[in-house]
Amino acid sequence: MSDYVPLHSHSGKLKKESLGESFTLELKRNLDILSTIPKKRLQKSLVLKQS
């Protein structure tokens, strides 16, 4: 999982002829999936995996 994902998606390949001399890729911050898990549950899960 990445920290950033493209702001706009395209359904196919982008041809360099249609993009011109330069291309700007806008990114947005991706959801941090670990922050969505309650800390107590995450700590318990980490302890179980170490055993």
C-alpha positions as CSV (number, residue, x, y, z in Angstrom):
1,M,0.0,0.0,0.0
2,S,1.4,3.4,-0.9
3,D,1.2,6.7,0.9
4,Y,-0.1,8.5,-2.2
5,V,-2.3,7.6,-5.1
6,P,-3.1,9.4,-8.3
7,L,-5.8,12.1,-8.0
8,H,-7.3,11.2,-11.4
9,S,-7.3,7.8,-13.0
10,H,-7.4,6.9,-16.7
11,S,-9.0,3.9,-18.2
12,G,-6.2,3.1,-20.6
13,K,-2.6,3.9,-21.6
14,L,-1.7,7.5,-21.9
15,K,0.0,8.2,-25.3
16,K,3.0,10.5,-25.1
17,E,1.9,12.1,-28.3
18,S,-1.2,13.4,-26.6
19,L,0.5,14.5,-23.4
20,G,3.0,16.8,-25.1
21,E,6.5,17.8,-23.8
22,S,5.6,17.5,-20.1
23,F,3.2,15.7,-17.9
24,T,2.1,16.5,-14.4
25,L,0.9,13.7,-12.1
26,E,-1.2,14.9,-9.2
27,L,-1.3,12.7,-6.1
28,K,-3.5,12.6,-3.1
29,R,-2.7,11.1,0.3
30,N,-3.9,7.6,0.6
31,L,-5.9,6.3,3.6
32,D,-3.6,5.0,6.4
33,I,-5.2,1.7,7.1
34,L,-3.3,1.1,10.3
35,S,-4.7,4.3,11.8
36,T,-8.2,2.8,11.3
37,I,-7.6,-0.1,13.6
38,P,-8.1,0.6,17.3
39,K,-4.7,0.6,19.1
40,K,-5.7,-2.1,21.6
41,R,-6.7,-4.4,18.8
42,L,-3.5,-3.7,16.9
43,Q,-1.3,-4.3,19.9
44,K,-3.1,-7.6,20.7
45,S,-2.6,-8.7,17.0
46,L,1.1,-7.9,17.1
47,V,1.6,-9.9,20.3
48,L,-0.2,-12.9,18.9
49,K,2.0,-12.9,15.8
50,Q,5.2,-12.9,17.8
51,S,4.3,-16.1,19.7
